[in-house]
Structure formats: C-alpha cells, structure tokens
Amino acid sequence: MTKFGGLNVGSLNDSGQFTPVSFDADGNLLVSSQPPAYGTIGSQTTQIDSTSETTIVTAGASGIYNDIIGFQITNQSATAVTVTIKDSTAGTTRKVFDLAANGGIVVNFPYGLPQSAAANNWTATLSASGVTVDVNVDFIESAESA
C-alpha cells in the first residue's frame, strides 16, 4: 500500500508530521477552499439602539480567541447608519459597515477574522442614535487565532 501526503508545515497545526491527503471514490484529490474548523463554533445576536460601544461577542476564557467567521447585520430604521466593529472594548477598529435605511449586509470570512488578543470581547458602535440595528455574529472559539 502506498501512502500519499505531505509534511504539515505552515498551517494551524504546524506539527511537521506526515498528513495524509483525501481522495473521492473516483480517485480525485479532495480540495477545500475553507479550512477545517479548529475550535467550537458559536453564534451571538445583539440588538443595538444607541451610540454606546456594545459587546457583540462575549469574551472567551483565559487563552481563548473568538475569531469571526461571519456577520449578518440589519438596520430596522429609516435612517442610514455606520457600524464600527472592534476586537475589544476601546480596541482596534477592524471593520466599518455602512448600512442603508432599512438595509442589511451579510459578510463571511472563510479564513476567519482573527482576534488580536485572547480573552477579549468584540464590540459594535453605531454612528447615530434613534436607530435599531440587529447584529448576528458567527465565530470560532479556539486556543489559537486564525
């Protein structure tokens, strides 16, 4: 029996160990544009109606990163609004989304939007008061960031 594979180098599991490859029933090499999930997948929904910085993903435990894999954000108001996403309270701005009146967005990050430090929350801040925005975040909890 012949084994096919390669050394696991430069990936999330940088072990240097032999890693087998996968083939389908016809012998075609299986390739995925999405990495395997490397932790527990979670989802959190938050409704925001003020300009105060608001937690949208609760901080992980010590040593745990929450890497974002998707946002679904809707504006329930007749006023356009900007949503600023940060990777901790008063932290670094990671994304800024402009939402049309009564509009919304869906954004996916196939390789994850990495959190810069473990055990931190993610926050959102609205540019205007008097609006209501629903923020749903899908994330991966892991001891290593993407």
N, C-alpha and C positions, 0 to 999 in steps of 0.2 A: 504494500500500500504506500502510495506517495502522498506526502503532506505538502500543501501549499499554504503559504502565509508570508509573514514578514516580521521584522522587529517592531515592537510597539514603541516608537520614539516620536516626540513632539506632539503628543495628544494629551487628553485629560488624564489618561493613565500612562504616564511616561515611565513604564516599568523596564523597558529594554528586553522584555520577554517575547518569545515567539507568539504571534497572534494569528490564528487561522483565518482564512477568508471563507466566504459563504457563496455557494452556487445554487441555482434553482434546479428543478428536475431535468432540464434540458442541458445542463452544464454551463449556463450563462452566469458570469460573475454578478453577484448582487451588489449594487452600489446605492447608497442613500445620500441625499443632499442634506439630511438632517442628522446630527449626531445623536447617539442614544441618550436618553435622559440619564443624568448622573446623580440624581437625587430624588427627593419626594416632590411631586407636582402639587401646587396649591393654587387657590383662587380666592380673591378677596374683592368684595364690592363695597364701595363707599359713595354716599351722596354728599355733595358739597354745595353749600349755598352762601358762602361768604368769601372774603379775600384773605382769610386767615390760612396759614400753611396747615394742611390737614394730612394726617397719616393715611396712606392708601394701601400700604403693606406693613404689617406689624413686624417689628424687629425679630430676627431669629435669635436663638440661644447663642451663648458664647461660642465663637468659632464657626457659626453658620451664616452663609451668604444666601441672599434671596435674589437670584438672577431673573430678570424679567424676560418672559418669552412672548408676551402679548398684552396689548391694551385694547379695550373696547370702551370708548368714551362717547357719551351722548349729552347734548345740550337741550334741556327741556324748555328753554326760554326763547323769547322773540328777540333776544339781544345776542349779538356775536360776542365771543369771549375767547381769551387766550388761557391755556392751561400749561403751567410750568411744572415739570417733573424734576424732583431732586432725589439723590440717593441716600439722603439722611436729613434730619431736621437742620435747616440752615446750611445744608451741604452744597455740593456742586450741582449746578443745573445740568441735567443730562438730556432732556428733550423739551421742546416747546411746541405745542399744538394749537393752531388757530381753528376754532370751531365756529361754523356759521350759525346763525339763528336757527333753532330747531334742527340743527345738524348733528353729525357724529362722525367718528372715524373708527377704523379697525386697523391696528398695526401689529404685525407679527415680527418677531426677531428669531429666525430659525437657529441661530447660534447663540442666542441669549444676549441680553443687555446686562453686562456684568456690574455687580455692586462693587464699589471700590474698597469697602471695608466690611468685615464680618460684624454680625450682631447690631446692624443698623436698620432703621425703618426706611421706607420710600414715602415721599410726600408729594402733594399737588397743591398748587396755589392758583387761584383764579384771578384774572385781571380786573374783574368787575364784580360788584355786589349786586344783589337783586336778581341773580340768575341761579338756576339749579342745574348741576352737572352730575351725571352718574358716571363713576369711574370703576370699571372692572379690570382687574389685573390678574394675569396668569403668570406664575413664577415657579422656579425650581429651587427648593431648599437643598443646600449642599455644603459640605465642609470645604469645598474648593470652588472658586469662582470661574465662570466661563472664560 
